[in-house]
């Protein structure tokens, strides 16, 4: 379980950025280029993204966090 902590952290960060931006999960999924259902499962912790998905989310969080500050 501890090995999943970095994934949980980035998912929490992504959810927080989404809320701060005031966008829906559908809009976020479109920006990421992933199916809405996949993003929903990631955000609800039912699944964790694999390597490419983690890279997408991490880049999205970094890109949009900068715009909020």
N, C-alpha and C positions, 0 to 999 in steps of 0.2 A: 504493500500500500504506500509506503514512503516513497517508492520510486515514482509514483504517480503525482506526488506533490507539486513538482514544477508544472505539470500539465494542468492540475487544478488551479494553480495560481494564475497562469496565463488565461485560462478560461474565465476566472473571476474578474480579471482585469478587462477582458474583452466585453463581458457583460456590463461592467461599470462604464466603460467608454461608450457602449451602445446606448445606455440610458442617459448619459450626459449629453450625447449628441441628439437625443430625442428621436432615434430612428427605430423602426420595427425590426423584428428578426428577419422578416422577408427582405427588407432593404439591406440589412447587413449581409444576408446570404448572397444577394445579388452582387454586392460589392466584392465579396470574397470569391464569388464564382462557384459556390457549392450549393447543393440542393437545400432547401429550407428545412426539410426533415432531418438532414444530417446535422445542420447547425443546431437545431433544436435539441437533438440528442447530446451534442457536445455541451451545450449550455446547461442542460439539466443533469449532466454527469452520468448519463446512462452509457455513454461511450466516450472514449478519448481519441482525439485525432492522431493519426500516425504521422510520420516524419513530414511529408509534404503539407499536410493539413496544419500541423503545428507551425511550420514556417509561414504559411499564409496568415494564420491568426496572429502570430507574433509580429509580423510586418504590419498588419492592419492596425494592431494596437499601438505600435510605435508611431506609425504615420498619423493616426488620428489623435493620439495623446498630445502630440506636438501642437496640433491645431487648436486644442482646447486651452492650452496655457498661454 
